[in-house]
Amino acid sequence: MRVLFTTPILERPAAGGPQLRIENSIKALSRVCTLDLFYRAPRSHDLSAESLAYYQSLCSEVLVNDFGGLSRNRYLRKVQRIFSMDVDAEAGILIDHVDRFDIRTVWFGYGNISFPLIRRVSRMRPDLRLICDTDSVWSRFILRELPLAAGLRRQGIRLAGLLKQRQERAWVDLCDVTTAVSEVDAEYYRSIARDPERIQLFSNVIDIATYRVPPPPADLRRPAIYLAGTFGHYHSPMDTAARWILEEVLPILRRTHPDLHFYIVGKDSDKQFGHLGDPRVTVTGTLPSVLPYLCNIDVALVPLHFESGTRFKILEAGACGIPLVSTTLGAEGLPAIDGRHLLIADTANEFASAIIRLLNDRQLAMTLATNCRELVEQQFSIDSLARQAQAILRHLEQK
């Protein structure tokens, strides 16, 4: 089978979990079908020559379009996308390609934000088999912030969540397949779909072979805890998580471990926390790779209070053999068991106690890390994702 995979975002190295999902999805699909790639690129996200060559090595054809009609200003570009000024162009290129190569299946990466294009393609070519690939239940991602919001922001969150729910109800019936990263997400999509069989698992996974232990940064200080992610704006899940650690958890930890160092790592972390004057807190900003820190710290943290999907942070720490402390929601959708693969805690006191337990009991920390790595190897590899991809394509062929 020949499949066209299309995405509006393509980064290598991946800046975060959603981008890593796209890269690993392409890897897995390339193993089970003839794969073409259509990168619907805004001007501000050009592919490097090295990245283009990498994807060309995996795909039969790679199309890159910069949509010169889109504004360089991100706010104007958002208005253009809302009013579908670029959707016709995207749909035209996509349909020209599938007609040229007699492709019947189109896989929409970032399906949560691709609905206008999915709808347009479906109207223009109802004979195509369409797959909406989701990395979360986005309405949950939005609405789970409600308990933390107030005033006009709370009203805006509620409205955005309801609008996203309306889109989700539309695309689960419009598309031949909607993918879910876990059974938790799949149960939601099945509950709103007329045909639950259209919901198929396509997990978040990692390529374990790429997680080799590098030397630590020259100035790494231990004992150390670590929080990594994309810190886009003040109210983002990662921003809220980091502030919770800084304001509520770290003061408790410092009572017994005054020299404990806290590393905040990832995109825009410096913009949100670069002003901190604590010499025991290091904020790195964007890095070429988080592995020099992740592979050489004592405890990795997943202190999320609102999100959806499954956490690459847990899979990556498992691959690197680093013990974890997570909130219940942080571990949602993964078969990770408290006390076997990681420690789960939801209040500031419980979270601090779990970190202290791992710092003080290195045998426990090693056992949890080993068990978590085995779980990742067995269930969250590129091989396992390729098997899921093959099952989805077979499901389509039987229709």
Beta strands, then each sheet from edge to edge (+ up, - down):
strand 1: 2-7
strand 2: 34-40
strand 3: 61-65
strand 4: 105-108
strand 5: 129-133
strand 6: 177-180
strand 7: 199-201
strand 8: 224-228
strand 9: 261-265
strand 10: 281-283
strand 11: 299-302
strand 12: 324-326
strand 13: 343-344
sheet 1: 3+ 2+ 1+ 4+ 5+ 6+ 7+
sheet 2: 10+ 9+ 8+ 11+ 12+ 13+
end
